[in-house]
Amino acid sequence: MRYIIMAAGKGTRWNNHLGVPKHLVKINEETLLGRTTRLLKENGINDYVITSEDPRYAQYGPIAAQTSNDCEIDRFEESLVQDSVCYLYGDVYYTEEAIKTIVNTDTKDIQYFGSKYEIFAIKINQSFIQSFFNIKNIIKQKYLSGEINRCIGWETYRYLHNIPFDEHIITDHYTYILDGTDDIDYPDDYENFKQRMEEMNND
């Protein structure tokens, strides 16, 4: 199974805070991307690739361009998929337990990992790959046509489970990760998360 760390977004919400992409900000003196790749290796994962054209990312592992960036759902890069795949988010601070859970959870088709409102990983068995990309393309067309107002991981989940796009319901194919793993979208997210970590370290 290949792990794809999605880090090729446009960064509009981050707005170049601190002069670096959000994937390269540090928590406890370690970048988000450095932490994710380290934890993957510690769990026996060496087949991973980072979607980015930024040469600064290459110090953490192989990088590859994202072929399209029309909308957020394009982050699920298809060209890098060889068989089974797990998509990780480059702007997420993963705990050690979260990565262990993701790596060690088997799926016969597809499994989502996350909190109540945030998806942290999507793991797809080879047998379900084509179905996932069919769903991705349907969602993208619905977004581009104005039928829906966003197209991210949650939209693939809702479509898969026949959940209305304006409702937030979690049923099956979902593993909760409620251990401190969190994503960082905005500068305030980072500053608040960093402060929480510093307070925890001082206790």
Secondary structure, 3 states (H helix, E strand, C coil): CEEEEECCCCCCCCCCHHHCCHHHCEECCEEHHHHHHHHHHHCCCCCEEEECCCHHHHHHCCEECCCCCCCHHHHCCCCCCCCCEEEEECCEECCHHHHHHHHHCCCCCEEEEECCCCEEEEEECHHHHHHHHHHHHHHHHHHHCCCCCCCCHHHHHHHHCCCCCCCCCCCCCEEECCCCCEECCCHHHHHHHHHHHHHHHHC
